[in-house]
């Protein structure tokens, strides 16, 4: 049971979120539920102590107990991370108001969770998507634009931001593109003939002549094409084809890597094509298991499987 003083503090905190930060009501309600659960646990954990003083004395063992209870009740890593974020915000606010040190709460860490990666499309679904995306808009040049962008995502493994950052300097498109990815890292990406043809057709139909310093892909009014437009055309296409919600623009990059690997592509080469700094990122990204990783290793390493001497 939450003490009246703690409940009043929670209500004041939520009111401050509404007034000062303009938080949406759904967000405020979620904060309230998460923090109320934390306060109820701490009240029980401390034997029903009243007032705010017990909150000022929370230590790291109390936080571990609360996190352990959440896991025991089946809360996943993402849920616990969200709850902890809400609790830290509340305790930081309360500490400023009441004048205590909230270090134990603020130093608590949520359990790690693996990154949520989009699922790759099946190869036939990817082909159907490329064949269908051009039918989503009645304006010919916009339909050609959508085909060109989507073909670059799947055919070259580009991030959406990378495709949309291309300028007219990329024309005429040759057999490779120099892409500046995350962290300003550059890589050379081969361009398949289908992608070159799609981009060429779009450039010929686009009502705005390409300029070296202007965006290659334009919105309907001539400004730079934004990612939201790509998301919308993907959503319309997957609805027409009956594909799952996981068929997003980024899933095309994921599919590019996975399909290359399943066709016998070298994991290290795929890492370079994607612009990943770490091979382990590519391993997770393509969903390759340890057995497949060992196959790649044994095929590529000069000493693998050759009976290297033991000992020493």
Secondary structure, DSSP 8 states (H G I E B T S, - for coil): ---HHHHHHHHHHHHHHHHHS---HHHHHHHHHHHHHHHHHHHHHTTS--SSHHHHT--HHHHHHHHHHHHHTT--HHHHHHHHHHHHHHHHHHHHHHT---HHHHT---------------HHHHHHHHHHGGGS-SSHHHHHHHHHHHHHHHHH---HHHHHT-BGGG-S--SEEEEE-GGG-EEEEE--HHHHHHHHHHHHH-SS---TTSBSSB-TTSSB--HHHHHHHHHHHHHHHT--TT--HHHHHHHHHHHHHHTT--HHHHHHHHT-S-HHHHHHHHT--HHHHHHHHHHH-TTTTS------
